[in-house]
Amino acid sequence: MQASSEPVVRIDGLWSVFGQGESAFAVHQDLMLTVQRGEMLSLVGGSGTGKTVLLRQMLGLLQPSRGSVTVLGRPAAEMSGEGAAARVGMLFQHGALFSAFNVLDNIAFALRELGTLPDALVRDAAMAKLQLVGLKPEHATRMPADLSGGMVKRVALARALIMDPPLLLLDEPTAGLDPNSSDDFCALLRELHAQLGLTVVMVTHDLDTLFALSTRVAVLADKRVIVDGAPLDVAQFDHPFIHHFFQGERGRRAMAPVHGAVPPEA
């Protein structure tokens, strides 16, 4: 990766203000952040720090009150129209599958909506993505209600990747999964990141997921990014949220395998 290359995401002087008049409040003030090509960046922060707001702004679903958000060199607001899925894929926290569509039709949805390809080609592309995420052809006709939590995540991931976007946004990708399913899903994301050359921005509260996937972590607090860097470096930053998040009992358990240490017994 060249340091001079244009970032995939550039956020400059971002203000996110909600409400009007005396009831207005700012979630972000002069927030700055860049995401370089090929990174897997995790956004962490306490409740109300605007992590999901940032994802929605990268998708072009929310516009900044002040400042700018650009994705692949263009204002993110331009991506809310037709063809946006070709640039950014989104995996929502609970999958957000269409309950009335089977697995294959869920995956094919964005490509079919373009209306530019024969249906047979759309189905072939959807089947290829289904198998890319580790599902079998016989899963194509299942309905979302018949899927396990791990399978829902995989179908939602295949749908996010149907247009081969260079940027993938993940909102709590392992939420609701048991430890084994979470580990398997992290392994799949690592494999696809390497195989497809994806740039990934992820919101997560799960430290095991964070350490398994992140090449960089950005911490939101005090209405801005207070620190960003390699996970173990960020974990040493002196701030109350970071002390609680990384250095509490849960954090010590997650960091122990990274350090090669055995966590202390309770």
LOKE-686906 format. One line per 3 residues: number of its first residue (from 1); their letters; for each residue x, y, z of N, C-alpha, C. Coordinates in pm, 1 decimal, padded with zeros to 6 digits. Each point is the difference from the previous one (the first is absolute). Layout:
<nodes>
NUM) A) X/Y/Z/X/Y/Z/X/Y/Z | ...
</nodes>
This chain:
<nodes>
1) MQA) 00084.4/-00119.0/00000.0/-00084.4/00119.0/00000.0/00087.8/00123.9/00000.0 | -00024.9/00091.5/-00087.5/00078.7/00120.3/-00008.1/-00062.3/00107.8/00086.5 | 00084.7/00069.9/00076.0/-00050.2/00101.4/00090.7/-00067.2/00113.5/-00075.3
4) SSE) 00040.2/00023.1/-00124.5/-00051.8/00111.6/-00077.8/-00130.5/-00034.6/-00071.5 | -00045.1/-00124.8/00007.8/-00120.9/-00038.8/-00070.2/-00121.2/00069.3/00061.4 | -00100.2/00026.4/-00082.8/-00121.7/00065.5/00045.4/-00075.0/-00092.8/00095.8
7) PVV) -00039.2/00050.0/00118.0/-00075.2/-00085.1/00092.3/-00131.9/-00046.0/-00061.3 | -00044.0/-00117.6/00040.0/-00131.2/-00047.4/-00042.7/-00109.3/00084.2/00065.3 | 00020.5/00034.8/00126.5/-00092.8/00086.9/00072.6/00078.9/00116.2/00058.6
10) RID) -00052.0/00121.2/-00018.9/00061.1/00118.1/00061.7/-00110.5/00082.0/00066.7 | 00015.3/00021.9/00130.0/-00094.7/00079.8/00076.6/00074.8/00120.8/00053.7 | -00045.6/00119.0/-00039.4/00068.8/00124.2/00035.8/-00095.4/00093.5/00073.9
13) GLW) 00037.2/00038.4/00122.0/-00074.3/00100.9/00074.7/-00147.5/-00030.9/00016.6 | -00032.3/-00124.5/00027.1/-00139.5/-00043.8/00001.8/-00072.4/00045.6/00126.2 | -00114.7/00063.5/-00021.2/-00096.0/00028.1/00106.5/-00127.2/-00077.8/-00031.2
16) SVF) -00049.3/-00073.8/00097.5/-00128.6/-00069.2/-00011.8/-00091.3/00055.9/00108.3 | -00094.7/00082.7/-00040.3/-00087.9/00069.9/00094.7/-00143.3/-00046.9/-00021.8 | -00067.8/-00033.8/00108.7/-00138.4/-00046.3/-00005.9/-00087.7/00093.5/00082.6
19) GQG) -00123.8/00018.5/-00044.6/-00090.6/00090.9/00067.3/00019.2/00142.1/-00049.1 | -00082.8/00089.4/00049.2/00004.8/00139.7/-00041.7/-00011.8/00091.5/00120.6 | 00048.6/00121.9/-00018.6/-00011.0/00101.1/00104.2/00068.1/-00041.2/00128.4
22) ESA) -00067.7/00025.6/00111.7/00058.8/-00028.3/00130.3/00014.3/-00149.8/00026.8 | -00076.4/-00081.1/-00073.5/00007.8/-00145.3/00020.7/00105.6/-00067.2/-00087.0 | 00070.1/00077.1/-00083.8/00101.6/-00057.8/-00088.2/00118.9/-00051.3/00081.6
25) FAV) 00054.5/-00111.7/-00044.5/00120.2/-00052.5/00065.5/00090.8/-00061.2/-00105.7 | 00129.2/00011.0/00023.8/00101.3/-00049.4/-00094.2/00053.2/-00133.8/00048.2 | -00003.8/-00098.6/-00089.2/00061.1/-00129.9/00028.6/00148.0/00002.6/-00036.9
28) HQD) 00032.2/00068.0/-00110.1/00139.3/00015.3/-00043.9/00030.9/00148.0/-00016.9 | 00122.1/00038.5/00035.8/00046.3/00137.1/-00019.0/00142.1/-00003.8/-00055.9 | 00016.0/00051.4/-00122.4/00132.3/00006.0/-00064.8/00069.7/-00135.8/-00001.3
31) LML) -00076.6/-00104.0/-00027.2/00055.8/-00135.4/-00003.4/00080.2/-00019.2/-00128.2 | 00118.0/-00059.9/00014.5/00088.3/-00027.9/-00113.1/00032.3/-00149.4/-00002.2 | -00004.9/-00060.4/-00119.3/00033.2/-00142.1/-00011.8/00025.6/-00033.5/-00145.9
34) TVQ) 00099.7/-00082.7/-00025.7/00021.5/-00055.4/-00134.1/00010.3/-00151.7/00010.8 | -00041.7/-00065.9/-00106.0/00010.2/-00145.8/-00009.9/00074.0/-00031.5/-00128.5 | 00114.5/-00064.4/00012.4/00081.9/-00029.7/-00116.8/-00042.4/-00131.8/-00064.7
37) RGE) 00031.0/-00012.3/-00126.1/-00035.5/-00119.7/-00076.1/00059.5/-00125.3/00066.0 | -00082.6/-00102.0/00016.0/00045.1/-00127.2/00054.7/-00004.6/-00011.0/00150.6 | -00035.1/00108.5/00069.4/-00007.8/-00006.4/00145.9/-00124.9/-00073.7/00046.2
40) MLS) 00007.5/-00050.7/00123.3/-00117.7/-00044.8/00073.2/-00005.4/00085.7/00126.2 | -00076.7/00106.4/-00007.0/-00006.5/00098.4/00106.9/-00121.5/-00026.3/00087.6 | 00022.5/-00008.0/00131.3/-00109.6/-00014.4/00094.5/-00028.1/00133.3/00068.0
43) LVG) -00127.9/00036.7/00006.5/-00044.7/00117.1/00074.2/-00055.5/-00046.4/00133.3 | 00053.2/00053.3/00109.2/-00051.4/-00033.8/00132.0/-00027.3/00128.9/00076.0 | -00087.9/-00009.5/00097.5/-00035.1/00115.4/00081.4/-00119.8/-00033.3/00085.4
46) GSG) -00025.1/00083.3/00098.5/-00113.0/-00021.6/00087.8/-00131.7/00028.7/-00068.6 | -00109.4/-00029.0/00069.0/-00133.0/00026.8/-00052.7/-00016.2/00149.5/-00026.6 | -00055.1/00032.4/-00116.9/-00024.5/00138.8/-00034.2/00115.4/00073.1/-00064.1
49) TGK) 00108.4/-00071.5/-00030.4/00115.5/00066.2/-00062.2/-00009.7/00004.9/-00152.2 | -00105.7/-00057.1/-00057.8/-00025.3/00018.8/-00142.5/00073.4/-00095.5/-00091.8 | 00022.6/-00123.3/00045.1/00069.1/-00096.5/-00084.9/-00086.5/-00037.7/-00120.7
52) TVL) -00124.1/-00037.2/00027.5/-00089.5/-00036.7/-00110.0/-00035.2/00121.6/-00084.4 | -00004.6/00117.2/00060.8/-00020.8/00123.9/-00077.0/00108.9/00014.4/-00105.6 | 00124.6/-00029.0/00037.1/00110.0/00008.2/-00097.4/-00019.9/-00098.3/-00114.8
55) LRQ) -00042.0/-00123.0/00031.7/-00025.4/-00096.5/-00106.3/-00108.6/00050.9/-00094.3 | -00106.0/00055.7/00056.1/-00109.4/00050.6/-00083.1/00045.5/00117.2/-00085.9 | 00092.4/00078.9/00050.4/00052.5/00110.2/-00081.4/00089.6/-00051.2/-00111.8
58) MLG) 00076.1/-00105.0/00027.0/00080.9/-00059.9/-00106.3/-00088.1/-00061.0/-00108.5 | -00117.7/-00046.7/00038.9/-00095.4/-00054.9/-00096.2/-00076.1/00107.9/-00075.5 | 00009.8/00124.0/00046.5/-00074.3/00108.4/-00062.7/-00143.5/00010.1/00048.6
61) LLQ) -00034.6/-00071.0/00107.7/-00135.9/00004.6/00052.6/-00021.6/00119.0/00091.1 | 00107.4/00055.2/00055.9/-00004.6/00121.7/00080.1/00100.6/00099.2/-00057.0 | -00034.5/00125.9/00001.2/00091.8/00102.4/-00047.9/00059.4/00076.6/00118.0
64) PSR) 00126.7/00037.1/-00008.8/00062.9/00075.5/00108.7/-00068.4/00135.1/00020.3 | -00006.5/00042.4/00125.2/-00046.1/00135.7/00027.3/00105.8/00101.0/-00042.1 | 00124.7/-00040.8/00008.7/00113.6/00082.0/-00043.3/00115.1/-00094.6/-00028.5
67) GSV) 00091.9/00039.4/-00084.9/00111.4/-00086.2/-00035.5/-00035.7/-00090.0/-00116.8 | 00084.9/-00099.7/-00025.2/-00020.0/-00084.3/-00118.6/00033.3/-00145.5/00028.6 | -00069.9/-00087.8/-00072.7/00026.9/-00144.3/00000.7/00011.4/-00041.9/-00145.6
70) TVL) 00117.4/-00044.3/-00041.1/00018.8/-00046.9/-00136.6/00036.9/-00147.3/00001.6 | -00051.9/-00072.1/-00097.3/00024.8/-00143.7/-00015.2/00045.9/-00023.8/-00142.5 | 00118.4/-00059.4/-00014.3/00058.2/-00025.8/-00131.8/00005.4/00127.7/-00082.7
73) GRP) 00033.2/00110.8/00068.6/00022.2/00126.8/-00067.2/-00124.0/00079.8/-00032.9 | -00117.7/-00047.3/00038.6/-00124.3/00071.5/-00029.5/-00078.6/00023.9/00128.3 | -00078.7/00106.7/00007.0/-00082.3/00022.5/00119.2/-00088.9/-00120.9/00028.4
76) AAE) -00003.9/-00041.6/00125.2/-00078.0/-00118.8/00034.7/-00148.1/00018.6/-00031.2 | -00048.2/00123.0/00004.6/-00141.6/00025.9/-00026.8/-00039.9/-00042.5/-00140.6 | 00094.9/-00005.6/-00092.7/-00031.1/-00040.4/-00137.2/-00027.0/-00149.2/-00010.8
79) MSG) 00029.2/-00075.7/00105.7/-00012.9/-00144.9/-00008.7/-00135.8/-00051.2/00042.4 | -00089.8/00088.4/00043.4/-00128.3/-00048.1/00047.5/-00094.1/-00036.4/-00114.2 | 00038.9/00029.6/-00122.8/-00084.6/-00030.4/-00114.4/00034.2/-00132.7/-00063.4
82) EGA) -00046.2/-00018.5/-00120.3/00018.7/-00125.4/-00072.9/00148.5/-00029.1/-00022.0 | 00037.6/-00124.0/00020.4/00138.2/-00040.9/-00022.2/00088.8/00013.2/00121.9 | -00056.2/00049.0/00113.5/00081.9/00017.8/00119.5/00062.2/-00131.2/00046.1
85) AAR) -00073.1/-00111.8/-00015.7/00048.4/-00129.9/00047.5/00123.6/-00046.7/-00075.8 | 00028.4/00060.1/-00115.4/00120.7/-00035.1/-00073.8/00124.3/00058.9/00064.6 | -00018.4/00095.1/00090.4/00113.9/00066.3/00063.8/00014.3/-00036.9/00146.7
88) VGM) -00112.2/-00018.9/00067.2/00001.9/-00029.7/00143.4/-00098.4/-00111.7/00030.1 | 00047.8/-00105.0/00067.3/-00087.3/-00105.4/00049.4/-00022.6/00019.0/00149.1 | -00119.2/-00032.4/00047.1/-00034.1/00020.6/00141.0/-00055.8/-00127.2/00059.8
91) LFQ) 00059.7/-00044.0/00110.1/-00051.9/-00112.3/00078.4/-00060.5/00057.6/00126.8 | -00132.6/-00006.9/00010.7/-00068.7/00054.7/00115.9/00007.9/-00097.2/00117.4 | -00017.7/00054.5/00120.3/00023.3/-00077.1/00121.3/-00079.6/-00130.0/00005.6
94) HGA) -00127.0/00005.6/-00034.9/-00084.6/-00119.6/00008.4/-00029.4/-00060.7/-00137.0 | 00081.3/00035.6/-00098.5/-00014.7/-00056.9/-00133.1/-00094.2/00076.9/-00090.1 | -00117.6/00039.2/00054.5/-00099.5/00078.1/-00074.5/-00039.2/-00067.9/-00131.6
97) LFS) -00015.1/-00132.1/00003.8/-00044.5/-00071.1/-00119.7/-00149.0/00026.4/-00023.9 | -00040.5/-00009.4/-00126.3/-00140.9/00012.4/-00034.0/-00069.4/-00132.5/00033.3 | -00093.6/00004.1/00093.7/-00059.8/-00123.6/00049.4/-00082.0/-00072.4/-00106.0
100) AFN) -00050.1/00073.2/-00100.7/-00083.6/-00062.1/-00102.9/00080.8/-00057.4/-00115.9 | 00132.2/00022.4/-00000.5/00087.4/-00050.1/-00106.5/00079.7/-00119.0/00050.5 | 00026.9/-00095.2/-00089.0/00089.3/-00107.5/00039.3/00144.7/00048.3/-00002.3
103) VLD) 00090.7/-00087.6/00038.5/00140.8/00037.5/00012.3/00054.9/00056.3/-00131.0 | -00022.5/-00069.2/-00110.6/00058.2/00043.6/-00126.0/-00056.5/00135.9/-00042.8 | -00128.7/00020.9/00018.4/-00059.8/00127.5/-00040.1/00044.9/00113.9/00090.4
106) NIA) 00026.3/-00028.6/00126.8/00058.7/00102.1/00087.1/00137.8/00042.8/-00051.1 | 00082.4/-00098.0/-00033.5/00135.4/00031.2/-00046.9/-00005.1/00077.1/-00131.6 | -00091.9/-00037.5/-00086.8/-00006.0/00058.0/-00135.2/-00066.2/00136.4/-00004.4
109) FAL) -00058.9/00045.7/00110.9/-00090.4/00114.3/-00004.0/00059.5/00123.6/-00068.5 | 00116.2/00046.6/00045.1/00056.2/00124.1/-00053.6/00034.4/-00013.4/-00148.2 | 00053.7/-00114.9/-00038.1/00036.9/-00021.5/-00139.7/-00124.6/-00006.2/-00088.0
112) REL) -00103.9/-00064.8/00051.0/-00124.7/-00009.7/-00077.6/-00066.0/00137.9/-00014.5 | 00009.5/00082.9/00105.0/-00062.9/00131.4/-00003.2/00060.0/00091.1/-00106.7 | 00125.0/-00025.3/-00036.9/00062.0/00080.3/-00106.3/-00072.4/-00016.8/-00132.5
115) GTL) -00051.4/-00119.1/-00024.4/-00075.7/-00025.8/-00121.2/00082.1/-00002.5/-00127.5 | 00130.1/-00023.4/00011.5/00086.6/00004.2/-00118.2/00051.7/-00136.6/-00042.2 | -00027.6/-00103.1/00079.6/00053.2/-00133.2/-00029.3/-00113.8/-00100.2/-00012.9
118) PDA) 00017.3/-00102.0/-00085.0/-00100.3/-00107.0/-00008.6/-00014.0/-00069.9/00134.3 | -00120.5/-00046.9/00029.7/-00025.1/-00060.7/00129.8/00087.3/-00122.9/00022.7 | 00028.1/-00075.3/-00105.5/00084.3/-00119.0/00015.2/00140.1/00037.9/00046.7
121) LVR) 00052.9/00112.1/-00051.7/00132.9/00045.5/00040.3/-00001.9/00052.0/00143.1 | -00108.5/00067.7/00037.2/-00014.4/00047.7/00137.4/-00001.0/-00117.4/00096.9 | -00072.9/-00106.0/-00034.8/-00006.7/-00117.1/00087.5/00135.3/-00070.7/00008.8
124) DAA) 00072.5/-00004.2/-00110.1/00133.4/-00061.9/00002.5/00094.0/00078.8/00091.7 | -00007.8/00133.1/-00009.2/00084.8/00084.1/00084.5/-00035.3/-00018.3/00147.4 | -00130.9/-00005.5/00029.3/-00043.0/-00018.8/00137.8/00043.3/-00136.4/00053.4
127) MAK) -00008.3/-00102.4/-00084.0/00042.8/-00133.5/00042.3/00150.4/-00002.9/00027.4 | 00076.2/00072.2/-00080.6/00144.4/00006.0/00022.2/00031.8/00066.4/00133.8 | -00073.0/00107.6/00033.5/00023.8/00067.6/00127.3/-00044.5/-00086.9/00116.6
130) LQL) -00108.6/-00073.8/-00017.4/-00046.3/-00090.9/00104.3/00109.2/-00099.9/00035.2 | 00064.1/-00055.1/-00100.8/00106.2/-00097.6/00025.5/00127.3/00068.1/00050.4 | 00021.5/00126.0/-00039.5/00116.7/00074.1/00047.5/-00001.0/00015.0/00151.5
133) VGL) -00119.3/00013.8/00058.5/-00008.4/00018.8/00144.9/-00017.8/-00131.8/00075.1 | 00020.1/-00111.8/-00067.8/00003.4/-00128.4/00067.4/-00133.2/-00070.4/00012.3 | -00100.9/00044.0/-00076.2/-00128.6/-00069.4/00000.1/-00008.4/-00094.3/-00119.0
136) KPE) -00093.2/-00092.5/00005.1/-00012.8/-00102.3/-00103.6/-00114.2/00034.0/-00095.4 | 00005.1/-00050.6/-00122.4/-00107.0/00029.7/-00096.7/-00139.2/-00033.6/00051.4 | -00012.3/-00103.9/00082.0/-00132.6/-00036.4/00049.4/-00057.7/00101.8/00098.7
139) HAT) 00085.4/00092.3/00050.0/-00049.7/00104.4/00088.0/-00071.5/00111.2/-00076.9 | 00012.8/00001.9/-00131.8/-00050.8/00111.5/-00080.4/-00149.8/00018.7/00012.5 | -00073.4/-00107.7/00019.7/-00146.5/00008.9/00002.0/-00056.5/00012.1/00141.2
142) RMP) 00084.7/00003.5/00099.8/-00049.2/00014.1/00137.1/-00049.6/00142.4/00024.4 | -00091.7/00012.3/00094.4/-00050.4/00130.1/00041.1/00076.5/00047.5/00123.6 | 00009.4/00132.2/00020.7/00076.5/00050.8/00115.4/-00043.6/-00058.6/00133.5
145) ADL) -00129.7/-00026.1/00017.0/-00048.5/-00054.3/00127.5/00054.9/-00138.5/00029.4 | 00051.0/-00067.3/-00102.6/00050.7/-00135.8/00017.4/00151.3/-00004.5/00021.2 | 00063.8/00115.9/00010.8/00145.4/00005.6/00009.0/00046.2/00020.2/00143.8
148) SGG) 00117.1/-00053.7/00031.4/00064.4/00029.7/00127.8/00055.5/00142.2/-00003.8 | 00037.7/00050.6/00118.0/00057.2/00134.2/00006.5/00125.0/00014.3/-00085.7 | 00085.8/-00102.7/00002.6/00122.1/00004.9/-00080.4/-00028.6/-00000.1/-00148.6
151) MVK) -00102.0/-00074.5/-00041.3/-00035.5/-00003.2/-00142.3/-00059.9/00132.9/-00045.0 | -00080.7/00061.7/00086.6/-00054.6/00132.7/-00032.9/00113.5/00097.7/-00026.8 | 00103.3/-00001.9/00084.8/00114.2/00089.9/-00019.8/00068.8/-00027.2/-00134.0
154) RVA) 00013.4/-00126.3/-00036.2/00067.7/-00033.9/-00124.4/-00082.3/00043.0/-00122.1 | -00132.0/-00019.1/00006.8/-00085.4/00044.8/-00110.8/00006.7/00151.9/-00013.2 | -00005.5/00069.7/00113.4/00007.6/00146.0/-00003.3/00134.5/00046.4/-00054.5
157) LAR) 00106.3/-00072.1/00033.2/00131.6/00034.6/-00053.7/00004.6/-00022.6/-00150.6 | -00054.7/-00112.1/-00046.1/-00004.7/-00025.3/-00144.3/-00077.0/00109.3/-00071.8 | -00111.1/00044.5/00058.3/-00077.9/00109.1/-00060.0/00081.6/00129.1/-00005.4
160) ALI) 00076.7/00027.7/00105.6/00082.7/00120.6/00002.5/00108.7/-00003.6/-00106.7 | 00040.9/-00121.2/-00039.7/00110.1/-00014.7/-00095.0/-00045.6/-00024.0/-00143.5 | -00130.6/-00002.3/-00025.4/-00050.0/-00040.1/-00131.2/00050.2/00090.4/-00112.3
163) MDP) 00025.9/00127.8/00029.2/00045.9/00093.3/-00102.7/00152.0/00016.9/00000.6 | 00068.8/-00085.8/00075.2/00146.9/00007.5/00011.3/00048.7/00138.4/00042.8 | -00055.2/00055.7/00107.9/00041.6/00134.6/00041.9/00140.5/-00002.3/00059.1
166) PLL) 00078.6/00106.5/-00019.8/00133.5/00005.2/00060.3/-00002.6/00031.1/00148.9 | -00111.3/00057.2/00050.7/-00011.5/00037.2/00141.0/-00114.7/-00077.1/00063.2 | 00027.9/-00061.8/00115.2/-00100.0/-00077.2/00072.7/-00014.8/00058.9/00139.6
169) LLD) -00125.6/00031.9/00037.7/-00030.6/00052.5/00132.5/-00070.5/-00108.5/00080.6 | 00044.6/-00020.3/00123.7/-00053.8/-00105.0/00085.8/-00048.2/00061.3/00130.4 | -00126.5/-00021.4/00034.6/-00054.0/00048.7/00126.0/-00018.3/-00118.8/00093.2
172) EPT) 00087.6/-00010.3/00100.0/-00002.2/-00109.7/00097.9/-00010.5/-00135.6/-00070.3 | 00100.5/-00037.3/-00078.7/-00011.7/-00118.6/-00084.8/-00017.0/-00131.3/00074.5 | 00046.1/-00008.8/00125.3/-00011.6/-00126.2/00072.4/-00102.7/00006.1/00112.4
175) AGL) -00077.6/00107.6/00006.2/-00101.8/00011.1/00105.2/-00101.3/-00113.4/-00012.1 | -00033.0/-00062.3/00112.7/-00100.0/-00105.2/00002.3/00050.6/-00137.9/-00035.8 | 00129.0/-00012.6/-00031.5/00054.9/-00130.3/-00036.3/00066.0/-00064.9/00121.2
178) DPN) -00007.6/-00132.9/00007.3/00071.6/-00071.0/00105.9/00149.8/00004.6/-00032.0 | 00086.9/-00030.7/00097.7/00144.0/00015.2/-00021.9/00053.5/-00074.2/-00121.8 | -00044.8/-00122.7/-00023.2/00049.8/-00075.5/-00115.1/-00043.9/00063.5/-00131.5
181) SSD) -00127.8/00040.2/-00006.9/-00049.8/00064.8/-00121.5/00070.2/00133.5/-00022.6 | 00026.4/00073.1/00109.0/00071.0/00127.0/-00010.3/00140.7/-00020.8/-00054.9 | 00070.8/-00100.2/00050.6/00135.1/-00029.1/-00048.8/-00002.7/-00037.7/-00148.2
184) DFC) -00098.9/-00080.6/-00037.8/-00010.8/-00041.5/-00140.2/-00028.2/00120.3/-00090.7 | -00084.9/00090.3/00046.3/-00034.0/00116.8/-00081.7/00119.1/00093.9/-00011.9 | 00075.4/00016.4/00106.8/00122.2/00081.4/-00006.8/00100.2/-00060.0/-00098.6
187) ALL) 00013.6/-00132.9/00003.7/00091.3/-00066.0/-00093.7/-00044.7/00023.3/-00143.8 | -00131.3/-00005.4/-00024.4/-00052.2/00026.6/-00134.2/00029.8/00142.6/-00042.9 | -00020.4/00096.6/00089.1/00027.1/00139.6/-00033.9/00147.8/00023.4/-00030.4
190) REL) 00087.5/-00062.7/00077.7/00144.1/00012.3/-00027.9/00033.5/-00056.4/-00137.4 | -00057.1/-00115.1/-00031.1/00026.7/-00064.2/-00128.8/-00049.0/00086.9/-00115.6 | -00121.0/00054.6/00012.0/-00055.2/00082.4/-00107.6/00074.3/00132.2/-00012.0
193) HAQ) 00043.4/00055.5/00112.8/00079.3/00122.9/-00002.9/00126.0/-00019.8/-00082.9 | 00067.8/-00111.5/00022.3/00122.4/-00027.6/-00074.8/-00029.4/-00036.7/-00144.9 | -00102.5/-00080.6/-00021.2/-00031.2/-00050.4/-00133.6/-00052.4/00109.7/-00093.1
196) LGL) -00082.7/00088.9/00052.1/-00066.3/00100.2/-00082.9/00065.6/00137.3/00006.6 | 00098.3/00016.1/00087.6/00065.8/00129.7/00011.5/-00091.1/00107.7/00056.1 | -00089.4/-00038.4/00091.9/-00098.4/00093.0/00053.6/00062.5/00100.7/00096.6
199) TVV) -00061.6/00115.7/00006.6/00020.7/00093.5/00109.9/-00122.6/-00013.0/00089.9 | 00022.5/-00014.2/00130.8/-00108.9/-00029.0/00092.4/-00002.7/00103.8/00111.7 | -00119.6/00052.9/00027.8/-00023.0/00082.6/00117.9/-00105.4/-00071.1/00083.8
202) MVT) 00031.2/-00021.6/00126.4/-00083.5/-00084.1/00085.2/-00028.5/00069.6/00131.9 | -00125.5/-00004.7/00043.4/-00036.6/00038.2/00136.0/-00015.3/-00127.8/00080.7 | 00066.3/-00008.5/00113.8/-00012.8/-00118.7/00084.2/00021.6/00035.7/00145.5
205) HDL) -00072.7/-00069.8/00087.9/00024.2/00006.7/00143.6/00074.1/-00124.8/00047.9 | 00019.6/-00096.0/-00089.5/00057.4/-00127.7/00038.8/00151.4/00003.5/-00016.1 | 00070.7/-00012.7/00110.5/00145.7/00011.4/-00003.8/00065.8/-00116.2/-00073.4
208) DTL) -00056.6/-00119.7/00009.9/00056.5/-00112.8/-00073.2/-00006.3/00026.1/-00150.3 | -00113.9/00052.3/-00046.5/-00014.4/00035.2/-00141.6/00097.1/00110.2/-00038.4 | 00011.8/00099.8/00085.3/00089.8/00112.4/-00027.6/00143.3/-00046.9/-00019.3
211) FAL) 00049.7/-00083.7/00092.3/00138.7/-00044.8/-00010.7/00018.5/-00102.0/-00111.6 | -00105.3/-00073.5/-00032.5/00011.0/-00099.1/-00107.4/00008.1/00064.7/-00137.5 | -00060.3/00117.2/-00016.6/-00015.6/00056.2/-00134.4/00072.4/00132.6/-00024.4
214) STR) 00015.3/00082.0/00101.1/00039.2/00139.3/-00024.0/00148.0/00016.2/-00034.5 | 00026.9/00075.9/-00104.9/00135.7/00049.0/-00021.9/00019.4/00135.5/00067.9 | -00112.4/00068.4/00026.6/00005.3/00130.0/00067.4/-00131.3/00020.6/00074.9
217) VAV) 00009.1/00073.3/00110.0/-00116.8/00032.0/00081.6/-00007.6/00151.1/00015.5 | -00120.5/00056.1/-00014.6/-00024.2/00141.4/00027.7/-00101.3/00009.2/00112.7 | 00032.3/00077.5/00102.7/-00085.2/00011.6/00118.5/-00074.3/00133.0/-00004.0
220) LAD) -00133.5/-00008.3/00008.4/-00084.2/00118.7/00004.1/-00031.5/00032.9/00145.6 | 00031.1/00123.2/00038.3/-00032.1/00051.1/00133.2/00013.1/00151.7/-00006.7 | -00069.2/00067.3/00087.9/00008.4/00146.2/00004.5/-00033.0/00062.9/-00135.5
223) KRV) -00089.7/-00066.4/-00075.7/-00054.4/00049.1/-00127.0/00101.4/00001.3/-00114.2 | 00107.4/-00078.7/00013.8/00101.7/-00005.3/-00104.2/00073.3/-00133.6/00007.9 | 00095.3/-00021.1/-00089.6/00090.1/-00115.0/00010.2/00114.2/00040.6/00091.9
226) IVD) 00007.2/-00060.3/00117.7/00101.9/00040.7/00096.3/00133.6/-00068.7/-00025.3 | -00003.6/-00118.7/-00063.6/00123.9/-00070.9/-00031.4/-00030.9/-00104.6/-00106.4 | 00095.6/-00026.0/-00086.9/-00012.3/-00112.7/-00091.8/00137.7/-00059.4/-00021.5
229) GAP) 00001.3/-00130.3/-00026.5/00126.2/-00068.4/-00019.9/-00019.0/-00149.7/00013.4 | 00110.6/-00072.7/00010.9/-00005.4/-00144.4/00017.5/-00073.3/-00033.0/00130.3 | -00075.3/-00109.3/00003.8/-00082.1/-00029.4/00118.2/00076.4/00002.8/00132.4
232) LDV) 00117.0/-00063.8/00006.2/00072.7/-00004.1/00126.7/00052.9/00137.4/00039.3 | 00033.5/00083.4/-00097.4/00044.2/00136.5/00031.1/-00116.2/00083.2/00053.2 | -00115.7/-00011.0/-00064.9/-00117.4/00074.6/00044.9/-00039.3/-00041.0/00141.0
235) AQF) 00014.2/-00127.6/00031.2/-00039.8/-00050.3/00131.6/00079.5/00063.3/00113.3 | 00115.4/00057.4/-00029.6/00084.2/00062.1/00102.9/-00024.4/00149.8/00014.0 | -00089.2/00055.7/-00083.4/-00024.7/00144.3/00003.5/-00071.5/00038.6/00129.6
238) DHP) 00039.1/00114.5/00056.2/-00052.4/00042.2/00129.6/-00130.1/00077.6/-00017.4 | -00111.5/-00072.8/00014.7/-00132.5/00062.9/-00006.0/-00095.5/-00090.9/00076.9 | -00096.4/00057.7/00074.4/-00088.8/-00083.7/00081.7/-00073.7/-00107.9/-00078.8
241) FIH) -00051.6/00032.0/-00119.4/-00071.2/-00102.3/-00076.4/00093.3/-00114.6/-00037.1 | 00121.9/00032.1/-00041.9/00094.2/-00104.3/-00041.2/00040.3/-00085.9/00119.2 | 00017.2/00062.1/00116.4/00029.8/-00079.1/00119.9/-00110.6/-00102.2/00024.9
244) HFF) -00124.2/00045.1/-00009.4/-00113.0/-00088.6/00026.3/-00013.6/-00107.0/-00108.7 | 00012.9/00041.2/-00126.4/-00027.6/-00089.4/-00112.3/00109.2/-00104.8/-00017.4 | 00125.3/00043.0/00003.0/00111.4/-00089.9/-00029.6/00064.8/-00061.4/00123.6
247) QGE) -00004.7/00068.8/00112.3/00080.8/-00042.5/00113.4/-00081.4/-00057.1/00115.1 | -00131.7/-00011.2/-00017.9/-00081.9/-00071.2/00097.7/00018.5/-00149.5/-00016.3 | -00075.4/-00075.8/00078.0/00014.9/-00146.7/-00003.0/-00024.2/-00056.5/-00139.5
250) RGR) -00107.9/00049.5/-00065.8/-00031.2/-00049.0/-00134.4/00114.2/00030.8/-00096.5 | 00058.6/00120.0/00012.5/00109.7/00037.2/-00087.5/00123.5/-00083.8/00022.5 | 00029.8/-00029.9/00125.2/00118.1/-00081.6/00029.6/-00014.2/-00139.3/-00060.0
253) RAM) -00123.1/-00055.7/00006.4/-00022.0/-00132.7/-00058.3/00022.2/00001.9/-00150.7 | -00049.8/00105.5/-00066.1/00012.2/00006.6/-00145.1/00143.5/00024.8/-00043.7 | 00074.8/00079.0/00079.2/00135.9/00036.4/-00037.9/00101.4/-00107.3/00033.9
256) APV) -00031.8/-00088.8/00092.4/00097.5/-00100.5/00042.4/00051.0/-00084.6/-00114.7 | -00086.7/-00052.0/-00091.1/00053.1/-00079.6/-00111.3/00090.0/00080.7/-00092.0 | -00026.2/00132.3/-00010.3/00082.7/00083.9/-00085.9/00139.7/00012.2/00057.4
259) HGA) 00006.1/00013.5/00133.8/00130.0/00011.6/00065.9/00066.1/-00135.5/00022.2 | -00077.2/-00108.9/-00017.5/00054.3/-00131.8/00030.9/00001.2/-00028.3/00148.0 | -00083.1/00074.1/00076.5/-00002.0/-00016.6/00144.1/-00125.0/-00075.4/00042.9
262) VPP) 00001.1/-00048.2/00121.4/-00116.8/-00065.4/00058.0/-00072.2/00101.4/00085.3 | -00129.4/00024.7/-00022.1/-00071.2/00099.3/00080.3/-00010.4/-00042.9/00145.3 | 00000.0/00097.6/00091.0/-00009.4/-00036.2/00141.1/-00134.3/-00062.2/00032.0
265) EA) 00001.2/-00091.7/00097.2/-00125.7/-00063.4/00039.9/-00082.9/00099.3/00080.8 | -00134.4/-00016.2/-00011.8/-00088.1/00089.1/00074.6/00007.7/-00032.3/00148.7
</nodes>
